[in-house]
Amino acid sequence: MPVGGTPRTPLRTRWWRACLAAALTAVLVGVSGIAVPRTASAAVVDPDASYVLVNRHSGKALDVYDLATGDGARITQWSRNDGAWQQWQFVDSGDGWYRVRSRHSGKVLGIEGGSTADRAGLVQQTDRNSAGQQFRLADSDGGHVRLINRNSGKALDVLDFSTDDGAEIIQWPDTGGANQQWQLVRPGPGAVGTFTNPVKRNGPDPWLQYHDGHYYLATTTWNSTVTMRRSTTLAGLSTAPDTVVFDLSGRPNGCCNMWAPEFHLLDGPDGPRWYLYYTAGQNVSDYNPTQRLHVLESEGTDPMGPYRFKADLGNTWELDPSILKTNGRLYLLGSAMDGTQSLSITPLSNPWTPSGPRRTISSPTLPWERQTGAVNEGAEPLHHNGRTMLVYSASACWGPDYKLGLLTLTGTDPLDRDHWTKSPNPVFQRSDANGVFAPGHNGFFKSPDGTEDWIVYHANDSASGGCDMNRSTRAQKFTWNADGTPDFGTPVRTGVPLTAPSGE
């Protein structure tokens, strides 16, 4: 989309056109004796859907100009292409009012400066749920709607009846003109969406899954709650609310430092259930000796729960739980002390019951696993073409060189460390050129149509970033090398538009 726009036409031109429209209406009323009828039907929107808003007069779509993601970026009309910058979600504010959120930027429509004046421009803003960011849908004939701002009472309008790409969207008194009418169109299956990293600010240790039409994201909270976000698009996670799915308060190991939640759909005695694994300890300082692994069980098949506490998973220090399923068996992965912080594995008889002793399968022996601190943690299973692998985090999370390594099961017994082969080099690490440091603690998910592989991870924006809540959740697509190992590429710079997962 080229830079530049349509200049504003003098106010007298708009006034003249408005008068002409009013005069024509008066003539029609005078001739027929009645007003021109409207055959409007009540506008209904699906808050989980995305819409392209097509102007009745110009046939062009409401568009974030120049693919901007920042606050204050202006909103224009543009030839319809169904990109994420032309897709909008209606977020319910109650009593028939909605915020209109961009699928591209995660920001909502608002009137510049909160103005109530005629000709004030439409921009995108961080969602504050203010009156200037709320709109109601007023019906027009033919299934079209006008968008009326709650703060000003004025309608969204294409400036001066323009039909040009880049024409500005403003607010103007509600005249019902065709340039104030919009058709809500659901984009076709071929529409291309985008998103930008971070997917969630202040989101360390992310776990993300796509299930039944929605993305679900849980991250470390470092408090007594387990929270989750839900969205139909990856971009939407950036502004989705954090919903508390379980409160650990009052449990012996439940106060103030919940870490690294993961939820897995596994078979239980009553059928498939979500089992949510997490690390938590007592109310003492970070990295404390009371950290243990625990698991919750959902009452149904909704990832958001409700959940009930199911079991403690050990009585010694351990963190970063995950689940490995291979050769028809179930295993609990973790990180425990074995001289140094090392990867652990424990056989399970069901999702919450260990059936044998914990074993060590990898320790930080290579120089790149010992930068700032000697650590192996956060092992995550990855399966491809019959191969079982573990992608794990290495070196200290409080240093800039936290990174990912790879173990491959080259034997038959995952409990035997000699049956795992460690890749000699890291598979994902910092990018000074892109301003990404300490990328690690990852997970994996499939695109909605199942054709793409994606990695989710956290990282810092500077080399001085720490192992704290300032780490943010990022995601990017990855491919495969000829030898069957993953090719994660280079961590992507934040703020760069990336194509959304296939099938959104």
Secondary structure as the mmCIF struct_conf table of DSSP 4:
data_model
#
loop_
_struct_conf.conf_type_id
_struct_conf.id
_struct_conf.beg_label_comp_id
_struct_conf.beg_label_asym_id
_struct_conf.beg_label_seq_id
_struct_conf.end_label_comp_id
_struct_conf.end_label_asym_id
_struct_conf.end_label_seq_id
BEND BEND1 VAL A 3 VAL A 3
HELX_LH_PP_P HELX_LH_PP_P1 THR A 6 PRO A 10
HELX_RH_AL_P HELX_RH_AL_P1 LEU A 11 SER A 32
BEND BEND2 GLY A 33 ILE A 34
HELX_LH_PP_P HELX_LH_PP_P2 ALA A 35 PRO A 37
TURN_TY1_P TURN_TY1_P1 PRO A 47 ASP A 48
BEND BEND3 ALA A 49 ALA A 49
STRN STRN1 TYR A 51 TYR A 51
STRN STRN2 VAL A 52 ASN A 55
TURN_TY1_P TURN_TY1_P2 ARG A 56 SER A 58
HELX_LH_PP_P HELX_LH_PP_P3 LYS A 60 LYS A 60
STRN STRN3 ALA A 61 VAL A 64
HELX_RH_3T_P HELX_RH_3T_P1 TYR A 65 LEU A 67
BEND BEND4 GLY A 70 GLY A 70
TURN_TY1_P TURN_TY1_P3 ASP A 71 GLY A 72
STRN STRN4 ARG A 74 ARG A 74
STRN STRN5 ILE A 75 TRP A 78
HELX_RH_3T_P HELX_RH_3T_P2 ALA A 84 GLN A 86
STRN STRN6 TRP A 88 GLY A 94
TURN_TY1_P TURN_TY1_P4 ASP A 95 GLY A 96
STRN STRN7 TRP A 97 SER A 102
TURN_TY1_P TURN_TY1_P5 ARG A 103 SER A 105
BEND BEND5 GLY A 106 GLY A 106
STRN STRN8 VAL A 108 ILE A 111
HELX_RH_3T_P HELX_RH_3T_P3 GLU A 112 GLY A 114
BEND BEND6 ALA A 117 ALA A 117
TURN_TY1_P TURN_TY1_P6 ASP A 118 ARG A 119
HELX_LH_PP_P HELX_LH_PP_P4 ALA A 120 ALA A 120
STRN STRN9 GLY A 121 GLY A 121
STRN STRN10 LEU A 122 GLN A 125
HELX_RH_3T_P HELX_RH_3T_P4 ALA A 131 GLN A 133
STRN STRN11 PHE A 135 ASP A 139
HELX_RH_3T_P HELX_RH_3T_P5 ASP A 141 GLY A 143
STRN STRN12 VAL A 145 ASN A 149
TURN_TY1_P TURN_TY1_P7 ARG A 150 SER A 152
HELX_LH_PP_P HELX_LH_PP_P5 LYS A 154 LYS A 154
STRN STRN13 ALA A 155 VAL A 158
HELX_RH_3T_P HELX_RH_3T_P6 LEU A 159 PHE A 161
BEND BEND7 ASP A 164 ASP A 164
TURN_TY1_P TURN_TY1_P8 ASP A 165 GLY A 166
HELX_LH_PP_P HELX_LH_PP_P6 ALA A 167 ALA A 167
STRN STRN14 GLU A 168 GLU A 168
STRN STRN15 ILE A 169 TRP A 172
HELX_RH_3T_P HELX_RH_3T_P7 ALA A 178 GLN A 180
STRN STRN16 TRP A 182 VAL A 185
HELX_LH_PP_P HELX_LH_PP_P7 ARG A 186 GLY A 188
TURN_TY1_P TURN_TY1_P9 PRO A 189 GLY A 190
STRN STRN17 THR A 194 PHE A 195
BEND BEND8 ASN A 197 ASN A 197
BEND BEND9 VAL A 199 VAL A 199
STRN STRN18 LYS A 200 LYS A 200
TURN_TY1_P TURN_TY1_P10 ARG A 201 ASN A 202
BEND BEND10 ASP A 205 ASP A 205
STRN STRN19 TRP A 207 HIS A 211
TURN_TY1_P TURN_TY1_P11 ASP A 212 GLY A 213
STRN STRN20 HIS A 214 ALA A 218
BEND BEND11 TRP A 222 SER A 224
STRN STRN21 THR A 225 SER A 231
BEND BEND12 THR A 232 THR A 233
TURN_TY1_P TURN_TY1_P12 LEU A 234 LEU A 234
HELX_RH_3T_P HELX_RH_3T_P8 ALA A 235 SER A 238
TURN_TY1_P TURN_TY1_P13 THR A 239 THR A 239
BEND BEND13 ALA A 240 ALA A 240
HELX_LH_PP_P HELX_LH_PP_P8 PRO A 241 ASP A 242
STRN STRN22 THR A 243 ASP A 247
TURN_TY1_P TURN_TY1_P14 SER A 249 GLY A 250
BEND BEND14 ARG A 251 ARG A 251
TURN_TY1_P TURN_TY1_P15 PRO A 252 ASN A 253
BEND BEND15 CYS A 255 CYS A 256
STRN STRN23 TRP A 259 GLY A 268
TURN_TY1_P TURN_TY1_P16 PRO A 269 ASP A 270
STRN STRN24 GLY A 271 ALA A 280
BEND BEND16 ASN A 283 VAL A 284
BEND BEND17 ASP A 286 TYR A 287
TURN_TY1_P TURN_TY1_P17 PRO A 289 THR A 290
STRN STRN25 ARG A 292 SER A 298
BEND BEND18 GLU A 299 THR A 301
TURN_TY1_P TURN_TY1_P18 PRO A 303 MET A 304
STRN STRN26 TYR A 307 ASP A 312
BEND BEND19 ASN A 315 THR A 316
STRN STRN27 LEU A 319 THR A 326
TURN_TY1_P TURN_TY1_P19 ASN A 327 GLY A 328
STRN STRN28 ARG A 329 MET A 337
BEND BEND20 ASP A 338 THR A 340
STRN STRN29 GLN A 341 ASN A 350
TURN_TY1_P TURN_TY1_P20 PRO A 351 TRP A 352
STRN STRN30 THR A 353 PRO A 354
BEND BEND21 GLY A 356 GLY A 356
STRN STRN31 ARG A 359 SER A 362
BEND BEND22 LEU A 366 LEU A 366
HELX_RH_3T_P HELX_RH_3T_P9 PRO A 367 GLU A 369
BEND BEND23 GLN A 371 GLY A 373
STRN STRN32 VAL A 375 VAL A 375
STRN STRN33 ASN A 376 HIS A 384
TURN_TY1_P TURN_TY1_P21 ASN A 385 GLY A 386
STRN STRN34 ARG A 387 ALA A 394
BEND BEND24 SER A 395 SER A 395
TURN_TY1_P TURN_TY1_P22 CYS A 397 TRP A 398
BEND BEND25 GLY A 399 GLY A 399
TURN_TY1_P TURN_TY1_P23 PRO A 400 ASP A 401
STRN STRN35 LYS A 403 LEU A 409
BEND BEND26 GLY A 411 THR A 412
TURN_TY1_P TURN_TY1_P24 PRO A 414 LEU A 415
HELX_RH_3T_P HELX_RH_3T_P10 ARG A 417 HIS A 419
STRN STRN36 TRP A 420 LYS A 422
BEND BEND27 PRO A 424 ASN A 425
BEND BEND28 VAL A 427 VAL A 427
STRN STRN37 PHE A 428 PHE A 428
STRN STRN38 SER A 431 SER A 431
TURN_TY1_P TURN_TY1_P25 ASP A 432 GLY A 435
STRN STRN39 VAL A 436 VAL A 436
STRN STRN40 PHE A 437 LYS A 446
TURN_TY1_P TURN_TY1_P26 PRO A 448 ASP A 449
BEND BEND29 GLY A 450 GLY A 450
STRN STRN41 ASP A 453 ASN A 460
BEND BEND30 ASP A 461 SER A 462
TURN_TY1_P TURN_TY1_P27 ALA A 463 SER A 464
BEND BEND31 CYS A 467 ASP A 468
TURN_TY1_P TURN_TY1_P28 MET A 469 ASN A 470
STRN STRN42 SER A 472 TRP A 480
TURN_TY1_P TURN_TY1_P29 ALA A 482 ASP A 483
BEND BEND32 GLY A 484 GLY A 484
STRN STRN43 PRO A 486 ASP A 487
HELX_LH_PP_P HELX_LH_PP_P9 PRO A 491 ARG A 493
TURN_TY1_P TURN_TY1_P30 THR A 494 GLY A 495
STRN STRN44 LEU A 498 THR A 499
HELX_LH_PP_P HELX_LH_PP_P10 ALA A 500 PRO A 501
TURN_TY1_P TURN_TY1_P31 SER A 502 GLY A 503
#
